Amino acid sequence: MATVAFLQSPPSLPLQSQQGPSHHHPFPSHLSVSRQKPNRRLVTKTSVAAAADDTKSSCLSRVWREIQGSGGWSDLVEPLDPLLRAEIVRYGEFVSACYKAFDVDPSSKRYLNCKFGRNSMLDNVGMSSSSYEVTKYIYATPNISIPTQSGSCRSRWVGYIAVSSDEEARRIGRRDVLVTFRGTVTNTEWIANFMSSLAPARLDPNEPRLDVKVESGFLSLYTSDDSTCRFRHGSCREQLLSELSRLLNKYKIEEEQISITLAGHSMGSSLALLLAYDVAELGLNKGAPITVYSFGGPRVGNLAFKSRCEALGVKVLRVVNVNDPVTKLPGLVLNENFNWPSCYAHVGVEVTLDFFKMKDPSCVHDLETYISLLRSAFPVTRRGEDVMKKVRGFEGCRKIEGCRWEHAVRNVRGMVQSLRS
C-alpha cells in the first residue's frame, strides 16, 4: 500500500539552480544505493569515519583518494557517505552547467554551441564560486549522413575541460583536471544512441585489442571529425587527448597530487567512460587516478571492455534511477548477467535512486532530478527496486510502463519528422 502512495506523485521540491533544456521538476522519493559485488574491495579504516567531526573541506583534502574510488568505494556507498554524496552533487552541477550553457535557440548565432565564452561560462550559469577555470570547449561530430537543422556543419558543443584553482586544489587535496559532457540534445545524437551494434574500440594503435568492443554510435561521436566545418576542431577524441596532455604536462604529477575526473549525463557519461578507458589504455594519465561520475548512463561496451577498464584501474561511480530506461540500454536482455563475450556490461559501482512521477514519466532521466534528490540527503535505507515491478500486481497500473515508452516514441517520431522537413 505504501508503494501506491509513492506512485501518486509526491509534492515537488524547489529547484536550487536554473533548469537547462530539460524542464522536469524534481520531487522526493525513496533513495537507496547498491553496489556490484565483483567490484567490492577492502579499504583501510582511515579516513571518513575518523575525520567525521572535522570540516568538510579539511576532511576531503585528507581522504580524496577514497572519495575518488581508490578502494572501490567500499563502506562509502552503503550507506552513502556524506562527503561522497557532496562530491557527487558537486560534479553533477558541473555537468548541469553544460545544459544551461548550451544554446538550443535555432535563431541564435551560437545555435548548438555554448552561449558564453570560456572565461565567463561558469559565472553565467551560476557557478562563479566553483573555483575551476575552463581551459577548453569540446565538440563532437555524429558520423551520420542525414540532413541536419543547421546547415552542413555537423559538429556540436558537448562539454568542456576545466582545472581547479590553487585555492580549490588546497581545499580538495589535489589538482583536479575535470572533463564534463552533456547528454543527448540534437537529432543526430538521438540517432547515434540507437546504433546499438558493438564495434572494436581500437584506440591503442600498438595493441588494438579486438575483443574490447563498444557501442558503435558512441564510438562514432568520440572519434569522428567534421571536415565540412569552417572552424575545424578535429575529432572529439583529438581535442580531449591534446588538452589533457597539455594540462598534465603543465601540472606535473611529480610536483603535486593530481586527479582526472570525468563526468557526464546520459550520452555524456558514455563519452566520459570512453575517454577514461582511452587515457588509461594509452597511459596518458602518468599514474594520476581516473574517476568517472556517470549520471543516468547507458551501457557502453562488452564484458571485455568492462574487464579492461577494471584492469587499468579506471574507477566508475554510476548514479542510476532504477526507473530510467536509458540505464537499461543497450543490452536490455543480453547484459552483464550473462557471461557471453557479445553481451553489453555496465562498468563500476552503482548508487541507486528510485523515483518516478506518473504525470511526467520522462522525468525519470532528468539530471536536475538526480541532483536534487542527492542534494536533499534522503536517508539510505535499502536497495532500489524497479517501481514497475512494485506495481504490476495492482489493477490498471500496467499501463504506466507503456506510457513511459510512448513518451520516448513521441520524441523519436518528432525527430524523424524534423529530419524530413
Residue pairs with C-beta under 8 A, 6 or more apart in sequence:
3 387
3 390
3 391
4 391
4 394
6 29
6 30
6 387
7 356
7 358
7 387
7 391
7 397
7 400
8 358
9 27
9 357
9 358
9 359
10 27
10 28
10 29
11 27
11 28
12 25
12 26
12 27
13 25
13 26
13 27
13 28
13 372
13 376
15 25
15 26
15 368
15 372
16 372
16 375
17 93
17 96
17 100
17 126
17 368
17 371
18 100
18 125
18 126
19 100
19 368
20 96
20 98
20 99
20 100
20 102
20 367
20 368
21 99
21 102
21 104
21 185
22 99
22 366
22 367
22 368
24 360
24 362
24 363
24 366
24 368
24 369
25 360
25 363
25 369
26 363
26 366
26 368
26 369
26 371
26 372
26 373
27 355
27 357
27 363
27 369
28 373
28 376
28 378
29 353
29 354
29 355
29 356
29 373
29 378
30 354
30 355
30 378
30 381
30 384
31 353
31 354
31 373
31 374
31 378
31 379
31 380
32 352
32 353
32 354
32 380
32 381
32 382
32 383
32 384
33 77
33 78
33 79
33 80
33 350
33 351
33 352
33 380
33 383
33 384
34 77
34 78
34 350
34 351
34 352
34 383
34 384
35 73
35 77
35 78
35 349
35 350
36 346
36 348
36 349
36 350
39 72
39 310
39 348
39 349
40 72
40 74
41 71
41 72
41 74
42 71
42 74
43 66
43 70
43 71
43 72
43 74
43 75
44 71
46 62
46 63
46 66
47 62
47 63
47 66
48 59
48 63
48 66
48 67
48 76
48 81
48 83
48 84
51 58
51 59
51 62
51 63
52 59
56 82
56 83
56 86
57 171
57 172
59 83
60 67
60 83
60 87
60 171
60 172
60 173
61 170
61 171
61 172
61 173
62 173
63 83
64 172
64 173
64 174
64 259
65 289
66 73
66 76
67 76
67 81
67 83
67 84
67 87
68 259
68 261
68 289
68 291
68 315
69 289
69 291
69 315
69 316
69 317
69 349
70 289
70 315
72 315
72 349
73 84
73 317
73 349
75 81
76 84
77 84
77 349
77 351
78 380
79 379
79 380
80 351
80 380
82 377
85 374
85 377
88 293
88 317
88 319
88 351
88 374
89 371
89 374
89 375
91 178
91 180
91 261
91 263
91 293
92 263
92 265
92 293
92 295
92 319
92 367
92 370
92 371
92 374
93 127
93 130
93 371
94 127
94 130
94 132
94 162
94 178
94 180
94 263
95 180
95 181
95 182
95 263
95 264
95 265
95 268
95 293
95 295
95 367
96 125
96 265
96 367
96 368
96 371
97 121
97 122
97 125
97 127
97 180
98 158
98 159
98 160
98 180
98 181
98 182
98 265
98 268
99 182
99 183
99 367
100 125
100 126
101 114
101 115
101 116
101 121
101 124
101 125
102 112
102 113
102 114
102 115
102 157
102 182
102 185
103 110
103 111
103 112
103 113
103 114
103 115
104 111
104 112
104 185
105 111
106 149
106 150
108 115
111 150
112 150
112 156
112 157
112 186
113 156
113 157
114 121
114 137
114 157
114 160
115 124
116 124
116 125
118 134
118 135
118 136
118 137
118 160
119 134
121 134
121 160
122 128
122 130
122 132
122 134
122 162
130 168
131 164
131 165
131 167
131 168
131 171
132 162
132 163
132 164
132 165
132 168
132 176
132 178
133 162
133 163
133 165
134 160
134 161
134 162
135 161
135 162
135 163
135 243
135 247
136 160
136 161
136 239
136 243
137 157
137 159
137 160
138 157
138 158
138 159
138 160
138 161
138 179
138 181
138 236
138 239
138 240
139 155
139 156
139 157
139 158
139 233
139 236
139 239
140 155
140 156
140 158
140 221
140 222
140 224
140 235
140 236
140 271
141 154
141 155
141 156
141 221
141 224
141 225
141 226
141 235
141 236
142 154
142 156
142 186
142 188
142 189
142 191
142 192
142 217
142 220
142 221
142 224
143 220
143 221
143 224
144 154
144 188
144 191
144 192
144 220
146 187
146 188
146 191
146 419
147 419
148 154
148 186
148 187
148 188
149 186
149 187
149 418
152 228
153 226
153 228
153 229
153 230
154 188
154 226
154 228
154 229
155 226
155 229
155 233
156 185
156 186
156 188
156 189
158 181
158 182
158 221
158 236
158 268
158 271
159 179
159 180
159 181
159 182
159 264
159 268
159 271
160 179
160 180
161 177
161 178
161 179
161 240
161 243
161 244
161 247
162 177
162 178
162 179
162 180
163 175
163 176
163 177
163 178
163 247
163 251
164 172
164 175
164 176
164 178
168 176
169 175
169 176
169 256
173 257
174 256
174 257
174 258
174 259
175 251
175 256
175 257
175 258
175 259
176 258
176 259
176 261
177 244
177 247
177 248
177 251
177 258
177 259
177 260
177 261
177 288
178 261
178 262
178 263
179 240
179 244
179 260
179 261
179 262
179 263
179 272
179 275
180 262
180 263
180 264
180 268
180 272
181 262
181 263
181 264
181 265
181 267
181 268
181 269
181 271
181 272
182 264
182 265
182 267
182 268
183 264
183 265
183 266
183 267
183 268
183 269
183 296
183 367
184 190
184 193
184 266
184 267
187 415
187 418
187 419
189 221
189 267
190 411
190 412
190 415
191 217
191 415
192 217
192 218
192 220
192 221
192 267
193 217
193 267
193 298
194 217
195 215
195 216
195 217
195 220
196 215
196 216
196 217
196 329
196 330
197 215
197 216
198 213
198 214
198 215
198 216
198 301
198 302
198 342
198 344
199 213
199 214
199 215
199 216
199 219
200 208
200 209
200 210
200 211
200 212
200 213
201 209
201 212
201 213
201 214
201 219
201 274
201 277
201 301
201 305
202 208
202 209
202 210
203 237
203 277
203 278
203 281
203 282
204 281
204 282
209 281
209 304
209 308
211 304
211 341
212 301
212 302
212 304
212 305
212 308
213 301
213 302
213 304
213 305
214 274
214 300
214 301
214 302
214 305
215 270
215 298
215 299
215 300
215 301
215 330
215 344
218 267
218 270
218 271
218 274
218 300
219 274
221 236
221 267
221 270
221 271
222 235
222 236
222 237
222 271
222 274
222 275
223 235
223 236
223 237
224 235
224 236
225 232
225 233
225 234
225 235
225 238
226 232
226 233
233 239
234 242
236 271
237 275
237 278
240 275
240 278
241 278
241 279
241 282
241 284
244 260
244 279
244 284
245 284
248 258
248 284
248 285
248 286
248 288
251 258
253 286
253 287
253 288
258 288
259 288
259 289
259 291
260 276
260 279
260 285
260 288
260 289
260 290
260 291
261 291
261 292
261 293
262 272
262 273
262 275
262 276
262 290
262 291
262 292
262 293
263 269
263 272
263 292
263 293
263 294
263 295
264 270
264 271
264 272
264 292
264 293
264 294
264 295
264 297
265 295
265 296
265 297
265 367
265 370
266 295
266 296
266 297
266 298
266 326
266 365
266 367
267 298
268 297
269 292
269 294
269 295
269 296
269 297
269 298
269 318
270 297
270 298
270 300
272 292
272 293
272 294
272 297
273 292
273 294
273 297
273 300
273 309
273 314
273 316
273 347
274 300
276 290
276 292
276 309
276 314
276 316
277 305
277 308
277 309
277 312
277 314
279 285
279 290
280 290
280 309
280 312
280 313
280 314
281 308
281 312
289 313
289 315
290 313
290 314
290 315
291 315
291 316
291 317
292 314
292 315
292 316
292 317
292 348
293 317
293 319
294 316
294 317
294 318
294 319
294 348
295 319
295 367
295 370
295 371
296 319
296 320
296 321
296 324
296 326
296 327
296 365
296 367
296 370
297 318
297 320
297 326
297 327
298 326
298 327
298 328
298 329
298 330
299 329
299 330
299 331
299 335
299 344
299 345
299 346
300 344
300 347
301 344
301 345
301 347
302 341
302 342
302 343
302 344
302 345
303 336
303 339
303 340
303 341
303 343
303 345
304 341
305 345
305 347
306 336
306 345
306 346
306 347
309 316
309 347
310 347
314 347
315 348
316 347
316 348
316 349
317 348
317 349
317 351
318 327
318 346
318 347
318 348
318 349
318 350
318 351
319 351
319 353
319 370
319 374
320 327
320 350
320 351
320 352
320 353
320 384
321 327
321 352
321 353
321 354
321 355
321 364
321 365
321 369
321 370
322 352
322 353
322 354
322 384
322 385
322 386
322 387
323 354
323 355
323 356
323 364
323 386
323 387
323 388
323 404
324 364
324 365
325 364
325 365
325 404
325 405
325 408
326 365
330 344
331 343
331 344
331 345
334 340
334 342
334 343
334 344
335 343
335 344
335 345
335 346
336 343
336 344
336 345
336 346
352 383
352 384
353 370
353 373
353 374
353 384
354 384
354 385
354 387
355 363
355 364
355 369
355 373
356 363
356 364
356 387
357 363
357 364
358 400
358 403
361 400
361 403
361 404
361 407
362 404
362 407
362 408
363 369
364 404
388 400
388 401
391 397
391 400
392 398
